[in-house]
Amino acid sequence: MRVNINAVHFRTDKKLDQFITEKMEKLSGLYDGIISSDVTLRLEKSEAIENKVAEIKLQVRGNDLFAKKQSKSFEEATDTAIEALRRQLTRHKEKMRGE
């Protein structure tokens, strides 16, 4: 699976890129119909502590899945977004099987 990581108005470090790629690879192990994923990281313009946003668009055969989560760190936001996508993927697989 191809993973595109886009950071809006900042550069990500290798550690964050590796973290995201590893998490997305685990997600691709659940379903082999995943074509690619686009991960967008950005900072909200607010004074709140939880101002880091991770948006993940997953291109799956027959559908696109999307999750957007906000947290105090990019790792935590990515983790919760991937967990939401995992649930969506499970539902998508069941629907494809006709259950």
N, C-alpha and C positions, 0 to 999 in steps of 0.2 A: 504494500500500500504506500502511496505517495503522501507525505505529510508536508504541507506548506505552512510555515510559521511566519506571520506578519506582525510586527510590532509597530504601533502607531506613535511616531515622534520620539522613539528611543530605540536603542539596540539591545537585543537580548544577549546574555552571555552563553557560553557553550554548555554550562551546567543546566541552565533552564531549557535550552533547546534539547539536550539529551533527555532530561526529565519528561518533557512533553512527548518526544518521539517514542520513548520506552512505553509510556502509558498508552499511546495510540496503537502501538504494535500489539499490546495485550488485548486491546479492543478488537483488533483485526483477527485475533485468534478465535473470537466468538462466532464470527460470521465471515465466510469467504467471499461474499458478494460486495464487500466494500471496495470501491474504486479508488477514492482519494479523500483527503480531509484538508480543510483550510482552518487554521487556528489563527485567530486575531486577538492580540493582546493590546490593551490600551488603559490609560489612566482616566478616570472620571474627574471632571473639574469640580470637585467638591471638597469640603474640609473634613468629610467623614473619614474615619479610619479605614473603612472597607471601600476603597476607591479603585481597586484593581479589577479589571473586567477581562474575562476570557470568553470568547465566542468561538464555537466550533461548528463547522458545517461539514457533515459527513455525506459524501456522495455514495449512495448505495444503489445497486441495480433496481430500477423501477421507482426510486424515491430518493429524496434528500432529507436527511435528519439534521436538526439544528438544536443547539443548547447554548444558552448565555447565562453565565453566573458571575456574581460579583463577590469579592472577598477582600481580606486584608493582605493577602499575598497572591502572586500569580500561580504559585504551585497549588494552593488551596482552591482557588477559583477553577483552575484546570481540572483538578481532581473531582470537584463536585459536578462540573460540566460533563466530564467523561462518565461519571456515574449515572447522570441523567440520560446520556446517550446509550449507555449499556441497557437501561430499562427500555428505551425506545427501540433498540435493536432486537431485544427479546420479543417485544410485541410485533415488530415487523416480521421476524422469522416465523412466528406463530401464524400471522396473517398470510404469509407466503405459502405455508404448508396447508392452509385452509382449515386451521383449527378454530 
